[in-house]
Amino acid sequence: MKSAEDFVRGYFKLFEEKKWDIIPDMYAEDGQVIGFGNKIMSLSETMKPVLERNKTEMTAETINIEWIQTKPTGSNTALVTTKYFDMTNRSGNIRITENIGNFLLEKNDDTWKIKMWINNPNFPVINSENIEAKYRVSNSPASNKFAASVSSSNGFECCMIEYFKKNGISPAELGKIVGIRYAATWDKSVGYEGLISNFAGFFPIISTYVEILERTDNTLKAKLLAPTIKKSWEITRDDVLNFVQNTWFEIADNMGSDCIVTDDGKYWTVVMNKK
């Protein structure tokens, strides 16, 4: 009988060898997966469309295990935790992820099956072999990198607002200019529903705290943690608010909605109502 670790290695090998029809046999009938949208879902049902797409889209896949360890959790169960790099080539679109995978395995009739899979993906930092240990750059958790990315984006926005303000264009005017330009790139055929769907997905990538307060066929109301304005920037909190208000309003107006952004000193509240 294969060890739990050998089972997981063999599972990865099936992806590399494109054995798409064999992979579902590795799952327990009641197997679950956590990690796709942070929901608990049926493993077989979740992977079924993925494997079907792989049959036509996956040119190649390579999975390299950095480390793997097993902890028995019962007489017929084991938890296998592994750090691995997954490189996929989907018709020339290459992506590499660094993953911490947790596989809860269950053994029935001397055969291991995946009872639960919890995956934590991240984008990697890869150090070349010639980099000395003291100069190697370690990776950060995805949440830390996201927060830093949001901060960097906010800094760029502050820089832009400051520059134009010093050159005679107010933040409100700049927001209108930017909003009109962005609005021209939107597909008006998707209408109001397309607008709020896009903004509902947009908010979580520009703020580290998002609360959807209301969403109906006619209204979207959300609460976001507002950006921090560093003292080194020669602009105010209101400057940023006025820029954002006008940028988003122009986009919303073009798509059949109004848009009001208010600031309570810590959070922004955004309301979009269908016209």
C-alpha positions as CSV (number, residue, x, y, z in Angstrom):
1,M,0.0,0.0,0.0
2,K,1.3,3.5,-0.8
3,S,2.1,5.8,2.0
4,A,0.0,9.0,2.4
5,E,2.9,11.1,1.0
6,D,3.3,8.8,-2.0
7,F,-0.4,9.1,-2.7
8,V,-0.2,12.9,-2.9
9,R,2.9,12.7,-5.1
10,G,1.1,10.3,-7.3
11,Y,-1.9,12.7,-7.4
12,F,0.3,15.5,-8.6
13,K,1.9,13.2,-11.2
14,L,-1.5,12.6,-12.7
15,F,-1.8,16.3,-13.5
16,E,1.6,16.3,-15.1
17,E,0.7,13.3,-17.2
18,K,-2.7,14.7,-18.1
19,K,-4.6,11.7,-16.8
20,W,-7.7,13.8,-16.4
21,D,-10.2,10.9,-16.4
22,I,-8.3,9.1,-13.6
23,I,-8.0,12.0,-11.2
24,P,-11.6,11.9,-10.0
25,D,-10.9,8.4,-8.7
26,M,-8.6,10.0,-6.1
27,Y,-11.5,11.7,-4.4
28,A,-13.7,10.4,-1.6
29,E,-17.4,10.4,-2.5
30,D,-18.0,13.1,0.1
31,G,-14.7,14.8,-0.4
32,Q,-14.6,18.6,0.1
33,V,-12.4,21.5,-1.0
34,I,-11.8,24.8,0.6
35,G,-9.9,27.6,-1.2
36,F,-12.0,28.4,-4.3
37,G,-13.8,31.5,-3.0
38,N,-13.3,30.4,0.6
39,K,-16.3,28.2,0.5
40,I,-16.7,24.6,1.5
41,M,-17.7,22.7,-1.7
42,S,-17.8,19.2,-3.1
43,L,-14.4,18.3,-4.3
44,S,-15.5,16.2,-7.2
45,E,-18.1,18.7,-8.4
46,T,-15.7,21.6,-8.1
47,M,-12.9,19.8,-10.0
48,K,-15.2,18.3,-12.8
49,P,-15.3,21.5,-14.9
50,V,-11.7,22.2,-14.2
51,L,-10.6,18.8,-15.5
52,E,-12.8,19.2,-18.5
53,R,-11.2,22.5,-19.4
54,N,-7.8,21.0,-18.9
55,K,-8.5,18.4,-21.6
56,T,-8.5,21.2,-24.2
57,E,-6.6,24.1,-22.6
58,M,-3.7,22.5,-20.6
59,T,-0.6,22.3,-22.8
60,A,1.6,21.3,-19.9
61,E,1.8,21.3,-16.1
62,T,4.7,20.8,-13.8
63,I,4.4,20.5,-10.0
64,N,7.6,20.7,-7.9
65,I,7.4,19.8,-4.2
66,E,9.6,21.8,-1.9
67,W,8.7,19.8,1.2
68,I,6.0,17.4,2.4
69,Q,5.1,16.0,5.7
70,T,2.4,13.7,7.2
71,K,0.6,13.7,10.5
72,P,-1.6,10.7,11.3
73,T,-5.0,11.9,12.5
74,G,-6.7,8.5,13.2
75,S,-6.5,4.8,12.5
76,N,-7.4,5.3,8.8
77,T,-6.8,9.1,8.3
78,A,-3.8,11.3,7.7
79,L,-3.1,14.9,7.1
80,V,-0.5,15.6,4.4
81,T,0.8,19.1,4.2
82,T,3.0,20.2,1.3
83,K,4.6,23.3,-0.2
84,Y,4.7,23.0,-3.9
85,F,5.1,25.1,-7.0
86,D,2.6,24.6,-9.8
87,M,3.5,25.8,-13.3
88,T,0.6,25.6,-15.8
89,N,0.7,26.3,-19.5
90,R,-2.7,26.9,-20.8
91,S,-2.4,27.3,-24.6
92,G,0.7,29.5,-24.1
93,N,-0.6,31.4,-21.0
94,I,1.9,30.4,-18.3
95,R,1.3,30.9,-14.6
96,I,3.3,29.8,-11.6
97,T,1.9,29.6,-8.1
98,E,3.4,28.8,-4.7
99,N,1.0,26.7,-2.7
100,I,0.6,25.3,0.8
101,G,-1.7,22.4,0.3
102,N,-3.4,20.5,3.1
103,F,-4.8,17.1,2.1
104,L,-6.9,15.2,4.6
105,L,-6.7,11.6,3.4
106,E,-9.0,8.7,4.3
107,K,-8.1,5.0,3.8
108,N,-10.8,2.5,2.9
109,D,-10.0,-1.0,1.7
110,D,-6.3,-0.2,1.8
111,T,-6.8,2.7,-0.7
112,W,-6.2,6.4,0.1
113,K,-8.8,9.0,-1.0
114,I,-8.8,12.7,-0.6
115,K,-11.4,13.6,2.1
116,M,-10.6,17.3,2.2
117,W,-8.3,19.6,0.3
118,I,-7.4,23.1,1.7
119,N,-5.2,25.1,-0.6
120,N,-3.5,28.4,0.1
121,P,-2.0,29.8,-3.2
122,N,0.4,32.6,-3.5
123,F,2.5,34.2,-6.3
124,P,6.1,33.1,-5.8
125,V,9.4,34.9,-5.3
126,I,12.0,32.7,-6.9
127,N,15.7,33.2,-6.1
128,S,18.2,32.0,-8.6
129,E,20.6,29.3,-7.4
130,N,23.5,31.7,-7.6
131,I,22.0,34.1,-5.0
132,E,23.8,33.9,-1.7
133,A,21.7,32.9,1.3
134,K,22.0,36.3,3.0
135,Y,20.7,38.1,-0.2
136,R,17.7,35.8,-0.8
137,V,14.3,37.4,-0.8
138,S,11.7,35.6,1.2
139,N,8.1,35.5,0.1
140,S,5.3,37.2,2.1
141,P,1.8,36.0,2.7
142,A,-0.6,36.9,0.0
143,S,-2.6,39.1,2.4
144,N,0.5,41.1,3.3
145,K,1.4,41.6,-0.4
146,F,-2.1,42.7,-1.1
147,A,-2.1,45.3,1.6
148,A,1.3,46.6,0.4
149,S,-0.1,46.7,-3.2
150,V,-3.1,48.7,-2.1
151,S,-0.8,51.1,-0.2
152,S,1.4,51.5,-3.3
153,S,-1.6,52.2,-5.5
154,N,-2.9,54.8,-3.1
155,G,0.5,56.4,-3.1
156,F,0.6,56.7,-6.9
157,E,-2.9,58.2,-6.8
158,C,-1.8,60.8,-4.2
159,C,1.2,61.6,-6.2
160,M,-1.0,62.2,-9.3
161,I,-3.5,64.3,-7.4
162,E,-0.7,66.4,-5.8
163,Y,1.0,67.0,-9.1
164,F,-2.0,68.2,-11.0
165,K,-3.2,70.3,-8.0
166,K,0.1,72.2,-8.0
167,N,-0.3,72.7,-11.7
168,G,-3.8,74.3,-11.6
169,I,-6.1,71.3,-12.0
170,S,-8.2,70.6,-8.9
171,P,-8.7,67.1,-7.6
172,A,-12.4,67.3,-8.5
173,E,-11.6,68.4,-12.1
174,L,-8.9,65.7,-12.4
175,G,-11.4,63.1,-11.2
176,K,-13.9,64.2,-13.9
177,I,-11.2,64.0,-16.6
178,V,-10.1,60.5,-15.5
179,G,-13.7,59.4,-15.1
180,I,-14.7,60.4,-18.6
181,R,-11.7,58.6,-20.1
182,Y,-12.4,55.4,-18.1
183,A,-16.2,55.6,-18.9
184,A,-15.4,55.5,-22.6
185,T,-13.8,52.0,-22.1
186,W,-16.9,50.5,-20.5
187,D,-19.4,48.4,-22.5
188,K,-22.7,50.2,-22.1
189,S,-24.6,47.1,-23.2
190,V,-24.1,45.4,-19.8
191,G,-26.1,48.3,-18.3
192,Y,-26.6,49.0,-14.6
193,E,-26.2,45.3,-13.6
194,G,-22.9,45.1,-15.3
195,L,-21.8,48.3,-13.5
196,I,-22.6,47.2,-10.0
197,S,-21.2,43.7,-10.6
198,N,-18.0,45.2,-11.7
199,F,-17.8,47.6,-8.8
200,A,-18.7,44.9,-6.3
201,G,-15.7,43.0,-7.6
202,F,-13.6,46.2,-7.8
203,F,-13.9,47.3,-4.2
204,P,-12.1,44.2,-2.7
205,I,-9.0,44.9,-4.8
206,I,-8.7,48.6,-3.8
207,S,-9.3,48.3,0.0
208,T,-8.3,46.0,2.8
209,Y,-11.8,46.2,4.3
210,V,-15.0,46.0,2.3
211,E,-18.6,45.6,3.6
212,I,-21.5,45.2,1.2
213,L,-24.3,47.0,3.0
214,E,-27.0,46.7,0.4
215,R,-27.4,45.2,-3.1
216,T,-30.6,45.0,-5.1
217,D,-31.6,45.3,-8.7
218,N,-31.5,49.1,-8.2
219,T,-29.0,49.8,-5.5
220,L,-25.4,49.0,-4.4
221,K,-24.2,50.4,-1.1
222,A,-20.8,49.5,0.2
223,K,-18.4,50.5,3.0
224,L,-14.7,50.7,2.3
225,L,-11.7,51.4,4.5
226,A,-10.5,54.8,3.1
227,P,-6.8,55.2,2.1
228,T,-4.4,56.7,4.6
229,I,-2.9,60.1,3.4
230,K,0.7,60.3,4.5
231,K,1.8,63.7,5.8
232,S,4.5,63.9,3.1
233,W,1.8,64.4,0.4
234,E,0.7,68.0,0.0
235,I,-3.0,67.1,-0.4
236,T,-5.9,66.5,2.0
237,R,-8.3,63.7,2.6
238,D,-11.0,65.7,0.9
239,D,-8.8,66.1,-2.2
240,V,-8.7,62.3,-2.6
241,L,-12.4,62.0,-1.9
242,N,-13.3,64.6,-4.5
243,F,-11.1,62.9,-7.1
244,V,-12.6,59.5,-6.4
245,Q,-16.2,60.8,-6.2
246,N,-15.9,62.4,-9.7
247,T,-14.1,59.5,-11.3
248,W,-16.6,57.0,-10.2
249,F,-19.6,59.3,-10.9
250,E,-18.6,59.7,-14.5
251,I,-18.3,55.9,-14.9
252,A,-21.6,55.3,-13.2
253,D,-23.4,58.1,-15.0
254,N,-22.3,56.6,-18.3
255,M,-23.8,53.2,-17.2
256,G,-27.2,54.6,-16.1
257,S,-26.5,55.1,-12.4
258,D,-25.7,57.9,-9.9
259,C,-22.8,57.6,-7.5
260,I,-22.3,59.3,-4.1
261,V,-19.2,58.7,-2.0
262,T,-19.1,60.0,1.6
263,D,-16.3,59.9,4.2
264,D,-16.9,59.5,8.0
265,G,-13.3,60.0,8.8
266,K,-12.2,56.4,8.5
267,Y,-14.5,54.7,6.0
268,W,-16.0,55.6,2.7
269,T,-19.6,54.8,2.0
270,V,-20.4,54.4,-1.7
271,V,-24.0,54.4,-3.0
272,M,-25.0,53.7,-6.6
273,N,-28.6,53.9,-7.5
274,K,-30.1,53.1,-10.8
275,K,-31.5,56.0,-12.7
